[in-house]
Amino acid sequence: MKCPACGEVLIKKKGEIDLRINGKLYMVREVTFEMCPGCGERVLSPEVSQNIFQKIKARKYKEETIKIPVLNGTYG
C-alpha cells in the first residue's frame, strides 16, 4: 500500500500510536499499523480501526496519567 500523504510504500509495524478522537487523546499500545518511512504517516487497517473505536465506545480501556511536554506560545 502507498502512503496517502506522500505516495511512498508503507512498512508494516507494531507499536503504539496516539489518536485524537472528539478532543480526547488516546494512546493505543501494541497495535499493528503501516508507517511511511518518508513522512511518518501511520495508517490503521479498517479492521484494527473498527476494533479500537468499538473499545472506546464501550469504554473498554484503562486510564493512566502520563506526563507529556507542552509548549506554549506563538512561533513564527
N, C-alpha and C positions, 0 to 999 in steps of 0.2 A: 504494500500500500504506500501511496505517496503522501507527503505532508500537505495538509490543506492550506498551510500558511506560505510555504516556500517551494514545495514540489520535490524536495529530496526524499529518498527512500527511508521509510521508518524502520526502526530496530525494536524488536520485542524485548521488554524488560519487566522486572518485577521489583517493586519497592513501594515508596509512599508518594502520594500526591496530595495537594491541597485543593479543595473545591470551595467556592463561594456559592451558596445557594440561599436565595432570599435574604441576603445580607448577613448570613451566618457562615463562619469559616469552619470547614470540616477537614480533618486530616485523615486520610484513608491509608492504612498501613497494609503491607503485604498484598498489594494489588498488582495484577498483570495489566500492562498498558504498552502502547507503542510510542517511541520517542524519536524525534527528529534530531540527528546529530548536527544539523546545520543551525537551526534556530531554537531548539529546545522544546518545541511544541510537544505536548503529550496528548495522546488520543486513546480513549477507552473504547472497547468494543460495545456494541449495543447491549449485549447480554450482561456484561460487567456493570455498565452504567445503570441498567434497569435494576439489577440486584442492589446496587448502592442506594438508589432512590427509594426502593421498597424498604430497606433497612432504616433509612432516615425517616420515612413516613410512619413506620411502625415504632419508631424510637428504640430500635434495637442497636444501641451503641452505648459505650460508656463515656462519660465526660471526664476529661483531665484538664488540669491547669498547667499550661506551659508558658515560659517566658519567651517573647519574641522581640527583636529590636524594632523600635518605632521611630521613624524620622518625622520631624515636623518642620514645616517651612515652605517657602516658595523658592524654587530652583529655576533659574533662567529667566 
